[in-house]
Amino acid sequence: MALTVGILGAGRWGQVHIRTLTSLKEEGLVGQLFVCDTDADKLANLPSQVDATFSTWQQMVMQQSLDLVAIVTPPETHCQLSIELMSKGIDVLVEKPLGFSESEAAAVLSCSRRTGQSLSVGFLLRFHSGIQKAKAMVASGVIGALHRIEFTRHSTRKAPAEGDVIEALGVHAIDTVCSVQGEVEPQRLHISQLKTNQQNNPIQTTMWLEFPGGIEANISVAWDSQNEQRQLNFIGEQGAIFVDFNNHENIQLQNKKGLETIATEFSTPPLEMEWRQLLSSSPQQDNAKSSQFPTPGATLRGARWIEQAIIGAAHQIGEQQTNPPRD
């Protein structure tokens, strides 16, 4: 059964969702597609597959019978919008972060359980073919005991004036380095470098996470970078695996034999994979049950450690203001 889908937010990333869904609509996986944004300019020149547009989500919900809504709005709106939509009997895909604290994430999860509506959080990299392949290879012992994970996401995009790179990019990094180890809980987080903009919001940061068994994860996320970098590296006692986020077809294995290219199992872009899974497993489909993705434990863990990272950054910013560097 083709589902009726709504998109809240037609900004930069919202447009990517729209393009993906219009393609899936052509396959018959989406029945009708509606888009909402408070900015009329963003609703101009949308693909012809969009059935109608709205200036408020309340209008869209009142006038259309929606099976599923994707929330691609500013992060500070995610928590409340998720709760309001699920309370109206609509399944939700919400972009990260789900909330700015563990308590906010818990409130959304509680609403999902109470209403019986499905909740998915947009941890896109869980659907990346290269990461899935690397995770399986690490688990099978291809590079021996894992020592370190390196996550780099540097963007040349100008930092939003009110944006926070930890909330925008760090949230993906923390979820990824935990999930690839089998949903392991970190033991400690330390921010080693931090750069802020004029509004004192973090725009570049480096942090370390320590895990049981001595495994470390180095995370570097940044806006305003000179070059784009999207990389996940696994360093083991017998070699290393390198994943380029832009490459969905293969990854690199480095060991004593040299550098080898390893094909992935599929080459579908992560967002398309995410939507395909969501549309096929929706409770609106026959015999499907309501669900939460990732698991509640993984969702709360991610919120917990992002909250710790935000607190750590705020502490460093406070110290920098109290003790500015001397010339």
C-alpha positions in Angstrom: 0.0 0.0 0.0 1.4 3.4 -1.0 1.6 5.8 1.9 0.6 9.4 2.2 3.7 11.4 3.4 4.1 14.9 4.6 7.4 16.9 4.9 7.7 19.7 7.4 10.5 22.0 6.3 11.6 22.6 2.7 15.1 24.1 3.4 18.4 22.7 2.2 18.0 19.2 3.7 14.2 19.2 3.3 14.7 19.5 -0.5 16.8 16.4 -0.5 14.0 14.5 1.3 11.6 15.8 -1.3 13.7 14.7 -4.2 14.1 11.3 -2.7 10.4 10.9 -2.1 9.4 12.1 -5.5 11.6 9.3 -7.0 10.0 6.7 -4.6 6.6 8.1 -5.6 7.3 7.3 -9.2 8.0 3.7 -8.1 4.6 3.6 -6.3 6.0 3.5 -2.8 4.5 6.9 -2.0 0.9 7.6 -2.8 0.7 11.3 -2.1 3.3 13.8 -1.1 2.6 17.1 0.8 5.1 19.8 1.8 4.9 22.5 4.5 7.1 25.5 5.2 6.4 28.9 6.7 8.6 30.5 4.0 6.6 30.7 0.8 9.8 31.1 -1.3 10.9 27.6 -0.3 7.6 26.2 -1.6 8.2 27.6 -5.1 9.4 25.4 -7.9 8.9 22.1 -6.1 8.8 19.0 -8.2 5.5 18.3 -10.0 5.1 15.1 -7.9 4.3 17.2 -4.8 0.5 17.1 -4.5 0.0 20.3 -2.5 1.9 22.7 -0.2 0.9 24.3 3.1 2.2 27.3 5.2 1.5 25.6 8.6 1.6 22.0 9.7 -1.7 22.4 11.3 -3.3 23.1 8.0 -1.7 20.1 6.4 -2.8 17.8 9.2 -6.4 19.1 9.2 -6.8 18.9 5.4 -5.0 15.7 4.6 -5.0 12.1 6.1 -1.3 11.6 6.6 0.3 8.2 7.3 3.8 9.6 8.0 5.4 13.0 8.5 9.1 13.8 8.3 10.2 16.7 10.5 13.1 18.6 8.8 12.7 21.8 10.7 15.2 23.7 12.9 16.5 21.5 15.8 14.8 23.4 18.6 11.4 22.4 17.1 12.0 18.7 16.9 10.8 17.6 20.3 7.5 19.4 20.4 6.6 18.8 16.8 7.2 15.0 17.3 5.0 14.9 20.3 2.2 16.9 18.7 2.1 14.9 15.5 2.2 11.5 17.2 -0.5 12.7 19.6 -2.6 13.2 16.4 -2.1 9.6 15.3 0.7 10.2 12.8 3.9 8.3 12.6 7.0 10.4 12.6 10.5 10.5 11.1 12.4 13.3 12.9 15.8 14.6 11.9 18.4 14.7 14.5 18.8 15.8 17.2 15.6 14.5 18.7 16.1 16.9 21.6 18.8 18.9 23.3 18.8 16.7 26.4 18.1 13.1 27.5 14.9 14.3 29.2 13.6 15.7 26.0 14.4 12.5 24.1 12.7 10.5 26.8 9.6 12.6 26.5 9.3 11.9 22.8 9.9 8.2 23.3 7.3 8.1 26.0 4.8 9.8 23.6 5.5 7.1 21.0 4.8 4.3 23.5 1.7 6.0 24.8 0.2 6.7 21.4 1.4 3.6 19.7 2.8 5.7 16.9 6.1 4.8 15.2 9.1 7.0 15.8 12.3 7.1 13.7 15.2 9.4 14.3 17.2 10.4 11.1 20.6 8.8 11.9 21.4 8.6 8.2 24.8 6.9 8.6 23.2 3.8 10.0 22.1 3.2 6.4 25.5 3.8 4.7 26.6 0.8 2.7 30.3 1.4 3.4 29.8 1.7 7.2 27.7 -1.4 7.3 30.3 -3.3 5.4 33.1 -2.0 7.6 31.2 -2.8 10.8 30.8 -6.4 9.6 34.5 -6.7 8.7 35.6 -5.3 12.1 33.3 -7.7 13.9 34.7 -10.6 12.0 38.3 -9.7 13.0 39.7 -8.7 9.7 41.8 -6.0 11.3 42.3 -7.7 14.6 41.4 -6.1 17.9 39.9 -2.6 17.3 42.0 0.2 18.9 40.6 3.5 17.5 37.8 4.9 15.4 38.3 8.3 13.6 35.3 10.2 12.5 35.8 13.4 10.4 33.1 15.6 9.0 34.4 18.9 7.8 32.0 21.1 5.7 32.9 24.1 3.6 29.4 25.3 4.3 29.3 28.7 6.1 28.4 28.2 9.7 24.8 29.3 10.5 24.8 32.3 12.9 22.7 30.4 15.5 23.9 26.9 14.6 25.9 24.6 16.8 28.2 22.1 15.0 28.0 19.6 17.9 24.2 19.4 17.6 24.3 19.4 13.8 27.2 17.1 13.0 28.5 15.8 16.3 25.2 14.0 16.9 25.8 11.8 13.8 29.4 11.1 14.9 28.6 10.0 18.4 25.7 7.8 17.3 28.0 6.2 14.6 31.0 5.4 16.8 28.7 3.8 19.4 26.5 1.9 16.9 29.4 0.4 14.9 30.7 -1.2 18.1 27.3 -2.9 18.8 25.6 0.0 20.6 28.4 0.4 23.2 28.1 3.1 25.9 31.1 5.4 26.2 32.9 5.8 29.5 34.1 9.4 29.1 34.0 12.3 26.7 36.6 15.1 26.4 36.6 18.1 24.2 40.2 18.9 23.1 39.6 21.7 20.6 36.9 24.2 20.2 36.3 27.2 17.9 33.2 29.5 18.2 31.6 32.2 16.1 30.8 35.7 17.2 27.6 34.4 18.9 29.8 32.0 20.9 28.3 29.0 19.2 30.7 26.1 18.4 31.5 25.9 14.7 34.5 23.5 14.9 35.3 21.0 17.6 37.4 17.9 18.3 36.4 15.4 21.0 37.5 12.1 22.3 35.3 9.3 23.5 36.7 6.5 25.6 35.1 3.0 25.5 35.5 -0.2 27.5 38.5 -2.2 26.5 40.6 0.8 25.8 39.0 1.7 22.5 39.1 5.4 21.7 37.0 7.4 19.2 38.4 10.7 17.8 35.6 13.0 16.4 36.4 16.1 14.4 33.4 18.1 13.1 33.5 21.6 11.5 31.9 24.2 9.4 33.8 26.9 7.5 36.5 24.4 6.4 38.7 24.8 3.5 38.0 21.3 2.2 35.1 18.9 2.4 36.0 15.8 4.5 33.7 12.9 5.2 35.6 9.9 6.6 35.3 7.1 9.0 38.4 5.1 9.8 38.8 1.9 11.9 42.3 1.3 13.2 43.1 -2.2 14.5 46.1 -4.2 15.6 46.4 -5.8 12.2 45.3 -3.1 9.8 42.8 -0.4 9.1 39.5 0.2 7.2 38.7 3.5 5.5 35.2 4.6 4.6 34.4 7.7 2.5 30.9 8.9 3.1 30.6 10.0 -0.5 31.5 6.5 -1.8 28.6 4.0 -1.5 30.2 1.3 -3.7 33.5 0.3 -1.9 35.7 0.8 1.1 39.5 0.5 1.6 41.3 -2.2 3.6 44.9 -1.6 4.6 46.9 -4.5 6.0 50.3 -6.2 5.6 49.3 -7.1 2.0 48.8 -3.5 1.1 45.8 -1.5 0.2 42.8 -3.4 -1.1 39.4 -2.1 -2.4 36.4 -4.0 -1.0 33.0 -3.8 -2.7 30.0 -3.0 -0.5 26.8 -5.0 -0.6 24.7 -2.2 -2.2 25.2 1.3 -3.6 21.9 2.9 -2.7 22.3 6.4 -1.0 21.6 6.3 2.7 18.6 8.6 2.7 16.9 6.5 0.0 17.7 3.4 2.1 16.3 5.0 5.2 13.0 5.9 3.4 12.7 2.5 1.8 13.0 0.8 5.1 10.6 3.2 6.7 7.9 2.9 4.0 8.1 -0.9 3.9 7.9 -1.3 7.7 5.3 1.4 8.5 2.4 0.2 10.7 0.2 1.5 8.0 1.3 -1.5 5.9 -0.5 -4.8 6.4 0.6 -6.7 9.5 3.2 -4.2 10.4 3.7 -3.1 14.0 4.6 0.3 15.5 8.3 0.7 16.1 11.1 3.0 17.4 14.3 3.4 15.5 17.0 3.3 16.7 16.1 1.4 19.9 15.0 3.5 22.8 18.3 2.7 24.6 20.4 3.8 21.6 18.3 7.0 21.2 18.6 7.9 24.9 22.4 7.1 24.8 22.9 9.5 21.9 20.9 12.2 23.6 22.8 11.7 26.8 26.3 12.1 25.3 25.4 14.9 23.0 24.1 16.7 26.1 27.5 16.0 27.8 29.3 17.4 24.8 27.2 20.5 24.8 27.8 21.0 28.5 31.6 20.4 28.0 31.7 23.0 25.2 29.8 25.5 27.3 32.3 25.0 30.1 35.2 25.6 27.7 33.5 28.7 26.3 33.0 30.1 29.8 36.7 29.5 30.6 37.8 31.3 27.4 35.7 34.3 28.3 36.9 34.4 31.9 40.6 33.8 30.9 41.1 35.1 27.3 44.4 34.3 25.7 47.1 37.0 26.1 49.1 38.4 23.1 
